């Protein structure tokens, strides 16, 4: 009656073993480390970079406990923070001999100290939030007026293109604050221009103004267009910040919109605040220029006598490239960049989408420069680097551009990301900055751990005193629930914060409630005169419906917090929802398996240790008998 089939016991045993394995990495802590990553698109971090890091540290006599290469860069694990700072200084001097033009980002980091065999099983510790690990918090203000101004400047060029294409003569197109003013000599031309602009620029609201002999069209952005531009600027800036913060190797950074024009950036574990501010504050722009492939021009430029109107850059692979100073197009004309494949050769490629004015300019340039090279540059802090320099094979119209040739799939993804998110859509200012030290984070962890431990201990004492052996089973099931919850958080690489620790403590109280229901139900069946084996079976079966109903309603509330909440509320909700699911399994399946092992094989069971059972109609109590 109270025996599980063998496969159920095996399932519970496997779940407990896996829970232990994936919980284990959280007890090893973290080791100080130094990360070396690329600061430029033309420089790739690979196995050669790893060897160079190793040789540099060896030559300087700095001992390390391991070097690894991943998608973010080369990470060197060190024994203490003093060695970490020394290694950072050594690597900074070796990899960036010119501080004014850094080739690599050398940043302090923290890595898990878990053994290799655990890491090979993908058993990794939970990420810790800013309040537990320490780090930096920034609140950035996005300049929405700057985004609108940028868009209006772009539209003024579009209007000139429309006037030229329609052969409409105008007396000037100027931006005056947040509006565009187009002047005409006569009303007839103004009316024709109005129709042309309405067709080509639906985001503009046009008004006619007469000023002496001038006939003006005053164009302003429609409210919905302004809102759309602002939302795009925020989204683009968040994407760009994600791309940049990867250079710091931050585990689970928080980058999210706050309100209509602000972005919150939290970088847990970042120790180098100055480096973080430098990377966040970068202002990069994209430029498309033509390459000067004239015979002998590159050699002359390298020797110091560059032809007029040209300058030397470095392309991917480290080769010098002579590029004309005249800018054909800027990143403002680029609306999208996605990785893909060439339709004919099936080679990796990058597909670009340009706006209307950009498409016209690009069509003219490519028609006049077939079989010549075109360089796409990323300009940052006055210095540029060539992202790619393809050959123009034919005239390209329609605003759809493809870049291909000598490119791997990974490089195509990287190039598309750089082109799409290489520059900020609107300027930003840091209006709030907070630094939380590792010592404060460690104190928060200690307090959270103590609260959970003492809460668990108090529950355990009460349950054992009140329910005896069934109380011991309930405590073991509660421990299994805590094990499963921490293992799941580690397996999902969730970020644990102080609200998350509060959710763990709450989960313990809710999980034991299910065992209280089961134990009281078993007591009721015993009071009703049912034999112990049947009382155990009925108690679990009848309590399960109540447990399921109560947990589902609580889960609905948790999911609402998860969907509609943000920040600390969301962190609480993640742990809360996972805790509800693990508590159902541990309180019903795990505790039943333990009870079955203890009592299930006793055919003539006469009593169970479940505390005092008060018989109706008598003043005496029988300890566990019926």
LINZIRA-V955922 format. One record per residue. N is the residue number from 1. RES is the residue in one letter. D_FIRST is the distance of its C-alpha to the first C-alpha in whole Angstrom. Layout:
BEGIN
n:res:d_first
N:RES:D_FIRST
N:RES:D_FIRST
END
This chain:
BEGIN
n:res:d_first
1:X:0
2:X:4
3:X:6
4:X:9
5:X:11
6:X:14
7:X:16
8:X:15
9:X:15
10:X:19
11:X:19
12:X:19
13:X:21
14:X:24
15:X:24
16:X:24
17:X:27
18:X:29
19:X:29
20:X:30
21:X:33
22:X:34
23:X:34
24:X:36
25:X:40
26:X:40
27:X:41
28:X:44
29:X:46
30:X:49
31:X:52
32:X:56
33:X:57
34:X:60
35:X:60
36:X:63
37:X:62
38:X:65
39:X:67
40:X:69
41:X:68
42:X:70
43:X:69
44:X:65
45:X:63
46:X:62
47:X:62
48:X:66
49:X:65
50:X:62
51:X:65
52:X:67
53:X:65
54:X:64
55:X:68
56:X:69
57:X:67
58:X:68
59:X:71
60:X:71
61:X:69
62:X:66
63:X:63
64:X:59
65:X:56
66:X:55
67:X:57
68:X:55
69:X:56
70:X:54
71:X:55
72:X:56
73:X:59
74:X:59
75:X:57
76:X:58
77:X:56
78:X:58
79:X:57
80:X:58
81:X:60
82:X:64
83:X:63
84:X:62
85:X:65
86:X:67
87:X:66
88:X:66
89:X:70
90:X:70
91:X:68
92:X:70
93:X:73
94:X:73
95:X:71
96:X:73
97:X:77
98:X:78
99:X:76
100:X:78
101:X:76
102:X:73
103:X:71
104:X:68
105:X:66
106:X:65
107:X:62
108:X:60
109:X:57
110:X:53
111:X:51
112:X:47
113:X:47
114:X:44
115:X:44
116:X:45
117:X:42
118:X:40
119:X:43
120:X:42
121:X:39
122:X:40
123:X:38
124:X:41
125:X:41
126:X:41
127:X:44
128:X:46
129:X:48
130:X:51
131:X:50
132:X:48
133:X:50
134:X:54
135:X:56
136:X:58
137:X:58
138:X:61
139:X:62
140:X:64
141:X:66
142:X:67
143:X:71
144:X:70
145:X:74
146:X:74
147:X:72
148:X:74
149:X:77
150:X:76
151:X:75
152:X:78
153:X:80
154:X:79
155:X:79
156:X:83
157:X:83
158:X:81
159:X:84
160:X:87
161:X:85
162:X:85
163:X:89
164:X:90
165:X:88
166:X:89
167:X:93
168:X:93
169:X:95
170:X:94
171:X:96
172:X:93
173:X:89
174:X:88
175:X:85
176:X:86
177:X:83
178:X:80
179:X:82
180:X:84
181:X:88
182:X:90
183:X:93
184:X:95
185:X:99
186:X:99
187:X:96
188:X:96
189:X:95
190:X:92
191:X:91
192:X:90
193:X:89
194:X:86
195:X:85
196:X:85
197:X:83
198:X:81
199:X:80
200:X:79
201:X:77
202:X:75
203:X:74
204:X:78
205:X:79
206:X:83
207:X:86
208:X:89
209:X:92
210:X:96
211:X:97
212:X:101
213:X:102
214:X:98
215:X:96
216:X:92
217:X:88
218:X:86
219:X:83
220:X:80
221:X:76
222:X:74
223:X:71
224:X:68
225:X:70
226:X:70
227:X:67
228:X:66
229:X:68
230:X:66
231:X:63
232:X:64
233:X:65
234:X:62
235:X:60
236:X:63
237:X:63
238:X:59
239:X:59
240:X:62
241:X:61
242:X:57
243:X:60
244:X:62
245:X:59
246:X:57
247:X:60
248:X:59
249:X:56
250:X:54
251:X:50
252:X:49
253:X:52
254:X:52
255:X:55
256:X:55
257:X:57
258:X:58
259:X:60
260:X:62
261:X:64
262:X:62
263:X:60
264:X:58
265:X:57
266:X:55
267:X:55
268:X:53
269:X:54
270:X:57
271:X:60
272:X:63
273:X:64
274:X:67
275:X:66
276:X:63
277:X:66
278:X:68
279:X:66
280:X:65
281:X:69
282:X:70
283:X:72
284:X:72
285:X:74
286:X:74
287:X:77
288:X:78
289:X:81
290:X:83
291:X:84
292:X:87
293:X:87
294:X:91
295:X:92
296:X:93
297:X:92
298:X:89
299:X:91
300:X:93
301:X:91
302:X:89
303:X:92
304:X:93
305:X:95
306:X:92
307:X:94
308:X:94
309:X:91
310:X:89
311:X:86
312:X:84
313:X:80
314:X:78
315:X:76
316:X:72
317:X:73
318:X:75
319:X:78
320:X:81
321:X:82
322:X:85
323:X:84
324:X:86
325:X:86
326:X:87
327:X:83
328:X:82
329:X:79
330:X:77
331:X:73
332:X:74
333:X:74
334:X:71
335:X:68
336:X:66
337:X:65
338:X:62
339:X:61
340:X:61
341:X:63
342:X:66
343:X:67
344:X:69
345:X:68
346:X:65
347:X:65
348:X:64
349:X:66
350:X:66
351:X:66
352:X:68
353:X:69
354:X:72
355:X:74
356:X:77
357:X:79
358:X:78
359:X:77
360:X:81
361:X:82
362:X:80
363:X:81
364:X:85
365:X:84
366:X:82
367:X:85
368:X:88
369:X:86
370:X:84
371:X:84
372:X:84
373:X:81
374:X:80
375:X:78
376:X:75
377:X:75
378:X:73
379:X:75
380:X:74
381:X:76
382:X:79
383:X:78
384:X:77
385:X:75
386:X:75
387:X:71
388:X:73
389:X:76
390:X:76
391:X:79
392:X:80
393:X:80
394:X:81
395:X:81
396:X:78
397:X:78
398:X:75
399:X:74
400:X:71
401:X:72
402:X:70
403:X:70
404:X:70
405:X:71
406:X:70
407:X:67
408:X:63
409:X:60
410:X:59
411:X:63
412:X:63
413:X:60
414:X:62
415:X:65
416:X:64
417:X:62
418:X:65
419:X:67
420:X:65
421:X:64
422:X:67
423:X:69
424:X:68
425:X:68
426:X:70
427:X:71
428:X:69
429:X:69
430:X:67
431:X:67
432:X:65
433:X:64
434:X:61
435:X:60
436:X:57
437:X:57
438:X:55
439:X:55
440:X:54
441:X:51
442:X:50
443:X:50
444:X:48
445:X:45
446:X:45
447:X:45
448:X:42
449:X:40
450:X:41
451:X:40
452:X:37
453:X:36
454:X:37
455:X:35
456:X:32
457:X:33
458:X:33
459:X:30
460:X:28
461:X:30
462:X:29
463:X:26
464:X:25
465:X:28
466:X:26
467:X:22
468:X:22
469:X:19
470:X:18
471:X:21
472:X:22
473:X:19
474:X:21
475:X:24
476:X:22
477:X:21
478:X:25
479:X:26
480:X:24
481:X:26
482:X:29
483:X:29
484:X:28
485:X:31
486:X:33
487:X:32
488:X:33
489:X:36
490:X:37
491:X:36
492:X:38
493:X:41
494:X:41
495:X:43
496:X:42
497:X:44
498:X:45
499:X:43
500:X:40
501:X:40
502:X:40
503:X:37
504:X:35
505:X:35
506:X:34
507:X:31
508:X:30
509:X:30
510:X:29
511:X:26
512:X:25
513:X:25
514:X:22
515:X:20
516:X:22
517:X:21
518:X:17
519:X:18
520:X:20
521:X:17
522:X:15
523:X:18
524:X:19
525:X:15
526:X:16
527:X:20
528:X:19
529:X:17
530:X:14
531:X:12
532:X:11
533:X:7
534:X:7
535:X:11
536:X:9
537:X:7
538:X:10
539:X:13
540:X:12
541:X:12
542:X:15
543:X:17
544:X:17
545:X:20
546:X:22
547:X:22
548:X:23
549:X:25
550:X:27
551:X:27
552:X:28
553:X:31
554:X:32
555:X:32
556:X:35
557:X:37
558:X:36
559:X:37
560:X:40
561:X:41
562:X:41
563:X:43
564:X:46
565:X:46
566:X:48
567:X:49
568:X:47
569:X:45
570:X:44
571:X:43
572:X:40
573:X:39
574:X:38
575:X:36
576:X:34
577:X:33
578:X:32
579:X:30
580:X:28
581:X:27
582:X:26
583:X:24
584:X:22
585:X:20
586:X:20
587:X:19
588:X:16
589:X:15
590:X:17
591:X:16
592:X:12
593:X:13
594:X:14
595:X:12
596:X:9
597:X:12
598:X:13
599:X:10
600:X:7
601:X:9
602:X:10
603:X:9
604:X:12
605:X:12
606:X:15
607:X:16
608:X:15
609:X:18
610:X:19
611:X:22
612:X:24
613:X:23
614:X:26
615:X:25
616:X:27
617:X:30
618:X:31
619:X:32
620:X:30
621:X:27
622:X:24
623:X:23
624:X:19
625:X:19
626:X:18
END
